[in-house]
Amino acid sequence: MLERLTDLFAQRGASDYIRSDNGTEFTARKVPQCLADLSVNTLFIEPGSPWENGYVESFNGKLRDELLDEEIFDTLHEAQVVVARWRRRYNGEAFGFSVRPHSSLGYRPPAPEARQPWTEG
């Protein structure tokens, strides 16, 4: 994790703050010390308050619903290939535009919904 953060800071500059949950990757001794050395403050969400980190919680839910609950991985390589394929679909990279299915639309992508005429219920 520190290696990736260092790469990001080198490319984009260090952030003033990093908001995260209370996972071990952010509460281990090395990460907070490294961030403090770089003058990056940490903001932790309250335990049991997923709404404070809505984007991540939404992503985690989609990852679990659309991929992890549907697959059994026999090897690390298989997991890497399947997750990479899902990530490209999720980000719209496979099609050149976002086709991300939206759960409230019956797992259809939002773009076609925008082109359909609006009718009153």
N, C-alpha and C positions, 0 to 999 in steps of 0.2 A: 504494500500500500504506500509506503513512504517513497518508493521508487517512482510510482505513478504520480503521486502528488508533486514530487520534485520535478518531473517532466512537465506537468501542467503549469507549475509556477514558472519554470524556465520559458515556456512558450507564451504564457499569457500574463505573467506577473502574479505575485502572491496576493491572495485575497486578504481583506481585513478580518473576515470571520469565516469559519466553516461550521455549518449547522449539521448536526447528525443525531442519530439515535444514540443510545447508550451501549451499543455493541462493543464487543471486546476489541475490535480493530481500532476504535477511536479512544478507548479508555486505557489501553495498554500503556505502559510507561514511556515507551520510545516515541509514540506518535505525538502525545501532548508536549513532550519535551522538544521534539523537533519543530513542532508548530510554534512553540514559545520562542525558540531560537530564531525563527523567521518573523517574529512579531505578528503571528496569525493567531487570533483569538478563537476559542471554541465556544459554541453555543449548543447545548444539548437539549433535546426535547424532553419534556417531563415523561418519566416512565408511565406507560399505560395511556399515552395521549397521542395516538397515531395521527389525529387531525392536525397536529402541529407540523407534520412533515407529509402533507397530502400528496405531493407529486410522487414521492418515493413509495408511499403506501399504495397509491393507485397502480404504479408500475409493478410493484411486488404482487399485487392481486392479479393483474393481467398475466404476468409471467406464470404464476401458479395455476390459474384457471385455464389458460390457453396452451400451456406447454408441460409444466412439471406434473400436473395431475393426469396427463394423458400419455406420458412416456415412461418407459423403464429403460434405463441406460445400462448396457452390459459392460461397456468400456469407457474410459475417459475420452478416447478419440471420438467415439460415437456421440457422447454428450457434447463435445466441442462442435462437431459438425451440425448436429440438430439445433443446438442453441444459436449457432451462427446463422443458420438458415432462418430461424424464428426472428432473430434480431433484425435481419435484412427486411423481412416482411413487416415487422412492427414499425420500423423506421421508414418504410416505403422505398428503400434503396433498390429492391428487386424490380420495381416498376417505374422508377423515376419520379414518382409522386406518392403522396400519402394515401394508402388504402387501408389504413388501420381500422379494423372492425371496432365498432362501438357497442358495448353491451346493451345500452338502453335502446339501440336500434335493431335489436335481434342479431347482433354481431355482423351487421352490414357496415360498410365504410360510410363515413359521413358525407363524402362528396356527392354520391348519387342522390342522397336525400335532399341536398340543397337544390338539385335540379328538378325535383318533383314538385308539381303545383301544390300549394298549401290549401287544405280544405278544413273548414270548421267542423269540429266534432259533433 
